[in-house]
Amino acid sequence: MSQQQALAAGMHVEVVEYDLAALAGTYVMRSRYRGLAELVVDRTDDVVVGATTRTSEGS
């Protein structure tokens, strides 16, 4: 579920982004690894309702 979908469903959400290049071992994949993880969290129940990853290889 995207942030837009969650908001349309009336959820109180927070979007959290994490730089995947900061994970240990990504240099094994490639020296200039790039990626982003995005979590959509329902703050009322503190549960993840959506997740997306984007990398230098594509989504």
Biopython code that builds the backbone (N, CA, C, O; Angstrom):
import numpy as np
from Bio.PDB.StructureBuilder import StructureBuilder

atoms = [
    (1, "MET", "N", (0.849, -1.164, 0.000)),
    (1, "MET", "CA", (0.000, 0.000, 0.000)),
    (1, "MET", "C", (0.903, 1.238, 0.000)),
    (1, "MET", "O", (1.861, 1.323, 0.769)),
    (2, "SER", "N", (0.590, 2.159, -0.845)),
    (2, "SER", "CA", (1.370, 3.400, -0.915)),
    (2, "SER", "C", (0.886, 4.378, 0.151)),
    (2, "SER", "O", (-0.167, 4.181, 0.758)),
    (3, "GLN", "N", (1.660, 5.423, 0.370)),
    (3, "GLN", "CA", (1.250, 6.463, 1.311)),
    (3, "GLN", "C", (-0.073, 7.075, 0.877)),
    (3, "GLN", "O", (-0.957, 7.311, 1.700)),
    (4, "GLN", "N", (-0.203, 7.327, -0.407)),
    (4, "GLN", "CA", (-1.423, 7.925, -0.945)),
    (4, "GLN", "C", (-2.634, 7.013, -0.703)),
    (4, "GLN", "O", (-3.705, 7.489, -0.325)),
    (5, "GLN", "N", (-2.464, 5.712, -0.920)),
    (5, "GLN", "CA", (-3.558, 4.765, -0.690)),
    (5, "GLN", "C", (-3.927, 4.698, 0.791)),
    (5, "GLN", "O", (-5.106, 4.646, 1.140)),
    (6, "ALA", "N", (-2.917, 4.699, 1.657)),
    (6, "ALA", "CA", (-3.168, 4.638, 3.096)),
    (6, "ALA", "C", (-3.906, 5.881, 3.583)),
    (6, "ALA", "O", (-4.832, 5.784, 4.389)),
    (7, "LEU", "N", (-3.494, 7.044, 3.093)),
    (7, "LEU", "CA", (-4.171, 8.277, 3.478)),
    (7, "LEU", "C", (-5.611, 8.280, 2.980)),
    (7, "LEU", "O", (-6.513, 8.724, 3.691)),
    (8, "ALA", "N", (-5.831, 7.792, 1.771)),
    (8, "ALA", "CA", (-7.182, 7.718, 1.210)),
    (8, "ALA", "C", (-8.065, 6.764, 2.023)),
    (8, "ALA", "O", (-9.284, 6.927, 2.078)),
    (9, "ALA", "N", (-7.432, 5.769, 2.650)),
    (9, "ALA", "CA", (-8.164, 4.810, 3.485)),
    (9, "ALA", "C", (-8.383, 5.348, 4.902)),
    (9, "ALA", "O", (-8.951, 4.656, 5.746)),
    (10, "GLY", "N", (-7.934, 6.578, 5.164)),
    (10, "GLY", "CA", (-8.158, 7.207, 6.450)),
    (10, "GLY", "C", (-7.146, 6.849, 7.527)),
    (10, "GLY", "O", (-7.389, 7.087, 8.711)),
    (11, "MET", "N", (-6.010, 6.276, 7.126)),
    (11, "MET", "CA", (-4.987, 5.893, 8.099)),
    (11, "MET", "C", (-4.102, 7.085, 8.459)),
    (11, "MET", "O", (-3.867, 7.974, 7.640)),
    (12, "HIS", "N", (-3.624, 7.083, 9.689)),
    (12, "HIS", "CA", (-2.633, 8.067, 10.148)),
    (12, "HIS", "C", (-1.275, 7.411, 9.905)),
    (12, "HIS", "O", (-0.871, 6.520, 10.652)),
    (13, "VAL", "N", (-0.571, 7.853, 8.861)),
    (13, "VAL", "CA", (0.645, 7.151, 8.449)),
    (13, "VAL", "C", (1.892, 8.012, 8.574)),
    (13, "VAL", "O", (1.842, 9.242, 8.594)),
    (14, "GLU", "N", (3.008, 7.309, 8.655)),
    (14, "GLU", "CA", (4.334, 7.923, 8.620)),
    (14, "GLU", "C", (5.138, 7.152, 7.582)),
    (14, "GLU", "O", (5.054, 5.926, 7.514)),
    (15, "VAL", "N", (5.913, 7.862, 6.781)),
    (15, "VAL", "CA", (6.761, 7.213, 5.791)),
    (15, "VAL", "C", (8.195, 7.278, 6.289)),
    (15, "VAL", "O", (8.698, 8.345, 6.640)),
    (16, "VAL", "N", (8.844, 6.123, 6.314)),
    (16, "VAL", "CA", (10.213, 6.016, 6.784)),
    (16, "VAL", "C", (11.081, 5.567, 5.613)),
    (16, "VAL", "O", (10.768, 4.576, 4.953)),
    (17, "GLU", "N", (12.162, 6.284, 5.354)),
    (17, "GLU", "CA", (13.079, 5.916, 4.267)),
    (17, "GLU", "C", (14.411, 5.480, 4.856)),
    (17, "GLU", "O", (14.858, 6.017, 5.869)),
    (18, "TYR", "N", (15.044, 4.495, 4.209)),
    (18, "TYR", "CA", (16.342, 4.008, 4.666)),
    (18, "TYR", "C", (17.251, 3.824, 3.465)),
    (18, "TYR", "O", (16.863, 3.211, 2.470)),
    (19, "ASP", "N", (18.451, 4.353, 3.559)),
    (19, "ASP", "CA", (19.444, 4.239, 2.498)),
    (19, "ASP", "C", (20.041, 2.831, 2.528)),
    (19, "ASP", "O", (20.796, 2.503, 3.443)),
    (20, "LEU", "N", (19.715, 2.004, 1.549)),
    (20, "LEU", "CA", (20.191, 0.621, 1.528)),
    (20, "LEU", "C", (21.703, 0.523, 1.348)),
    (20, "LEU", "O", (22.302, -0.491, 1.705)),
    (21, "ALA", "N", (22.316, 1.549, 0.805)),
    (21, "ALA", "CA", (23.771, 1.536, 0.648)),
    (21, "ALA", "C", (24.469, 1.547, 2.004)),
    (21, "ALA", "O", (25.650, 1.210, 2.096)),
    (22, "ALA", "N", (23.748, 1.933, 3.056)),
    (22, "ALA", "CA", (24.325, 1.959, 4.405)),
    (22, "ALA", "C", (24.377, 0.571, 5.036)),
    (22, "ALA", "O", (24.987, 0.401, 6.092)),
    (23, "LEU", "N", (23.752, -0.422, 4.410)),
    (23, "LEU", "CA", (23.784, -1.786, 4.948)),
    (23, "LEU", "C", (25.162, -2.410, 4.745)),
    (23, "LEU", "O", (25.788, -2.244, 3.698)),
    (24, "ALA", "N", (25.611, -3.118, 5.751)),
    (24, "ALA", "CA", (26.903, -3.806, 5.648)),
    (24, "ALA", "C", (26.840, -4.825, 4.511)),
    (24, "ALA", "O", (25.854, -5.548, 4.369)),
    (25, "GLY", "N", (27.870, -4.874, 3.728)),
    (25, "GLY", "CA", (27.982, -5.876, 2.674)),
    (25, "GLY", "C", (27.467, -5.467, 1.308)),
    (25, "GLY", "O", (27.610, -6.228, 0.351)),
    (26, "THR", "N", (26.869, -4.284, 1.186)),
    (26, "THR", "CA", (26.371, -3.892, -0.134)),
    (26, "THR", "C", (27.508, -3.691, -1.125)),
    (26, "THR", "O", (27.303, -3.777, -2.336)),
    (27, "TYR", "N", (28.706, -3.424, -0.616)),
    (27, "TYR", "CA", (29.865, -3.274, -1.503)),
    (27, "TYR", "C", (30.155, -4.574, -2.264)),
    (27, "TYR", "O", (30.830, -4.554, -3.293)),
    (28, "VAL", "N", (29.647, -5.699, -1.757)),
    (28, "VAL", "CA", (29.832, -6.977, -2.444)),
    (28, "VAL", "C", (29.049, -6.971, -3.757)),
    (28, "VAL", "O", (29.481, -7.549, -4.754)),
    (29, "MET", "N", (27.897, -6.313, -3.741)),
    (29, "MET", "CA", (27.071, -6.214, -4.947)),
    (29, "MET", "C", (27.759, -5.352, -6.002)),
    (29, "MET", "O", (27.841, -5.723, -7.173)),
    (30, "ARG", "N", (28.248, -4.200, -5.564)),
    (30, "ARG", "CA", (28.994, -3.286, -6.439)),
    (30, "ARG", "C", (29.555, -2.173, -5.580)),
    (30, "ARG", "O", (29.031, -1.877, -4.506)),
    (31, "SER", "N", (30.606, -1.567, -6.052)),
    (31, "SER", "CA", (31.305, -0.563, -5.245)),
    (31, "SER", "C", (30.476, 0.701, -5.008)),
    (31, "SER", "O", (30.646, 1.369, -3.988)),
    (32, "ARG", "N", (29.606, 1.023, -5.918)),
    (32, "ARG", "CA", (28.779, 2.236, -5.774)),
    (32, "ARG", "C", (27.297, 1.874, -5.719)),
    (32, "ARG", "O", (26.479, 2.457, -6.431)),
    (33, "TYR", "N", (26.966, 0.920, -4.878)),
    (33, "TYR", "CA", (25.576, 0.464, -4.749)),
    (33, "TYR", "C", (24.687, 1.610, -4.292)),
    (33, "TYR", "O", (25.048, 2.369, -3.392)),
    (34, "ARG", "N", (23.528, 1.727, -4.916)),
    (34, "ARG", "CA", (22.548, 2.731, -4.521)),
    (34, "ARG", "C", (21.203, 2.055, -4.362)),
    (34, "ARG", "O", (20.813, 1.225, -5.183)),
    (35, "GLY", "N", (20.498, 2.411, -3.306)),
    (35, "GLY", "CA", (19.165, 1.859, -3.111)),
    (35, "GLY", "C", (18.454, 2.553, -1.966)),
    (35, "GLY", "O", (19.084, 3.151, -1.093)),
    (36, "LEU", "N", (17.136, 2.464, -1.981)),
    (36, "LEU", "CA", (16.317, 3.110, -0.982)),
    (36, "LEU", "C", (15.161, 2.189, -0.624)),
    (36, "LEU", "O", (14.499, 1.641, -1.505)),
    (37, "ALA", "N", (14.922, 2.022, 0.660)),
    (37, "ALA", "CA", (13.740, 1.306, 1.135)),
    (37, "ALA", "C", (12.794, 2.335, 1.741)),
    (37, "ALA", "O", (13.220, 3.232, 2.469)),
    (38, "GLU", "N", (11.524, 2.197, 1.438)),
    (38, "GLU", "CA", (10.518, 3.110, 1.968)),
    (38, "GLU", "C", (9.413, 2.277, 2.613)),
    (38, "GLU", "O", (8.823, 1.412, 1.966)),
    (39, "LEU", "N", (9.139, 2.539, 3.879)),
    (39, "LEU", "CA", (8.090, 1.840, 4.606)),
    (39, "LEU", "C", (6.961, 2.807, 4.914)),
    (39, "LEU", "O", (7.202, 3.951, 5.299)),
    (40, "VAL", "N", (5.734, 2.347, 4.743)),
    (40, "VAL", "CA", (4.557, 3.119, 5.128)),
    (40, "VAL", "C", (4.021, 2.475, 6.402)),
    (40, "VAL", "O", (3.614, 1.313, 6.399)),
    (41, "VAL", "N", (4.027, 3.243, 7.495)),
    (41, "VAL", "CA", (3.660, 2.719, 8.801)),
    (41, "VAL", "C", (2.343, 3.342, 9.264)),
    (41, "VAL", "O", (2.195, 4.564, 9.271)),
    (42, "ASP", "N", (1.391, 2.492, 9.651)),
    (42, "ASP", "CA", (0.141, 2.952, 10.262)),
    (42, "ASP", "C", (0.466, 3.276, 11.718)),
    (42, "ASP", "O", (0.690, 2.369, 12.520)),
    (43, "ARG", "N", (0.495, 4.569, 12.065)),
    (43, "ARG", "CA", (0.903, 4.988, 13.401)),
    (43, "ARG", "C", (-0.146, 4.670, 14.459)),
    (43, "ARG", "O", (0.182, 4.610, 15.644)),
    (44, "THR", "N", (-1.383, 4.467, 14.068)),
    (44, "THR", "CA", (-2.419, 4.117, 15.039)),
    (44, "THR", "C", (-2.144, 2.745, 15.642)),
    (44, "THR", "O", (-2.243, 2.562, 16.855)),
    (45, "ASP", "N", (-1.795, 1.770, 14.777)),
    (45, "ASP", "CA", (-1.545, 0.403, 15.232)),
    (45, "ASP", "C", (-0.072, 0.029, 15.227)),
    (45, "ASP", "O", (0.287, -1.080, 15.623)),
    (46, "ASP", "N", (0.800, 0.960, 14.775)),
    (46, "ASP", "CA", (2.243, 0.702, 14.667)),
    (46, "ASP", "C", (2.548, -0.562, 13.866)),
    (46, "ASP", "O", (3.294, -1.434, 14.312)),
    (47, "VAL", "N", (1.955, -0.643, 12.676)),
    (47, "VAL", "CA", (2.216, -1.765, 11.769)),
    (47, "VAL", "C", (2.607, -1.228, 10.395)),
    (47, "VAL", "O", (2.158, -0.161, 9.976)),
    (48, "VAL", "N", (3.438, -1.978, 9.717)),
    (48, "VAL", "CA", (3.835, -1.632, 8.351)),
    (48, "VAL", "C", (2.703, -2.043, 7.416)),
    (48, "VAL", "O", (2.290, -3.202, 7.401)),
    (49, "VAL", "N", (2.209, -1.090, 6.642)),
    (49, "VAL", "CA", (1.122, -1.376, 5.712)),
    (49, "VAL", "C", (1.581, -1.333, 4.259)),
    (49, "VAL", "O", (0.815, -1.669, 3.356)),
    (50, "GLY", "N", (2.833, -0.920, 4.027)),
    (50, "GLY", "CA", (3.363, -0.879, 2.671)),
    (50, "GLY", "C", (4.868, -0.763, 2.685)),
    (50, "GLY", "O", (5.454, -0.224, 3.624)),
    (51, "ALA", "N", (5.492, -1.276, 1.633)),
    (51, "ALA", "CA", (6.946, -1.205, 1.515)),
    (51, "ALA", "C", (7.329, -1.166, 0.041)),
    (51, "ALA", "O", (6.735, -1.846, -0.795)),
    (52, "THR", "N", (8.335, -0.353, -0.253)),
    (52, "THR", "CA", (8.846, -0.231, -1.615)),
    (52, "THR", "C", (10.369, -0.171, -1.540)),
    (52, "THR", "O", (10.929, 0.447, -0.634)),
    (53, "THR", "N", (11.037, -0.818, -2.499)),
    (53, "THR", "CA", (12.482, -0.687, -2.609)),
    (53, "THR", "C", (12.831, -0.215, -4.005)),
    (53, "THR", "O", (12.197, -0.596, -4.989)),
    (54, "ARG", "N", (13.852, 0.624, -4.069)),
    (54, "ARG", "CA", (14.364, 1.082, -5.350)),
    (54, "ARG", "C", (15.883, 0.926, -5.291)),
    (54, "ARG", "O", (16.513, 1.318, -4.309)),
    (55, "THR", "N", (16.459, 0.361, -6.330)),
    (55, "THR", "CA", (17.899, 0.164, -6.366)),
    (55, "THR", "C", (18.447, 0.707, -7.677)),
    (55, "THR", "O", (17.698, 1.131, -8.557)),
    (56, "SER", "N", (19.768, 0.685, -7.786)),
    (56, "SER", "CA", (20.389, 1.137, -9.030)),
    (56, "SER", "C", (20.075, 0.203, -10.182)),
    (56, "SER", "O", (20.298, 0.548, -11.342)),
    (57, "GLU", "N", (19.558, -0.984, -9.870)),
    (57, "GLU", "CA", (19.139, -1.946, -10.899)),
    (57, "GLU", "C", (17.700, -1.700, -11.339)),
    (57, "GLU", "O", (17.250, -2.290, -12.321)),
    (58, "GLY", "N", (16.980, -0.850, -10.638)),
    (58, "GLY", "CA", (15.570, -0.602, -10.923)),
    (58, "GLY", "C", (14.728, -1.053, -9.744)),
    (58, "GLY", "O", (15.263, -1.519, -8.739)),
    (59, "SER", "N", (13.403, -0.917, -9.861)),
    (59, "SER", "CA", (12.511, -1.277, -8.755)),
    (59, "SER", "C", (12.285, -2.757, -8.665)),
    (59, "SER", "O", (11.558, -3.218, -7.785)),
]
sb = StructureBuilder()
sb.init_structure("model")
sb.init_model(0)
sb.init_chain("A")
sb.init_seg("    ")
for serial, (resi, resn, name, xyz) in enumerate(atoms, 1):
    if name == "N":
        sb.init_residue(resn, " ", resi, " ")
    sb.init_atom(name, np.array(xyz, "f"), 0.0, 1.0, " ", f" {name:<3s}", serial, name[0])
structure = sb.get_structure()
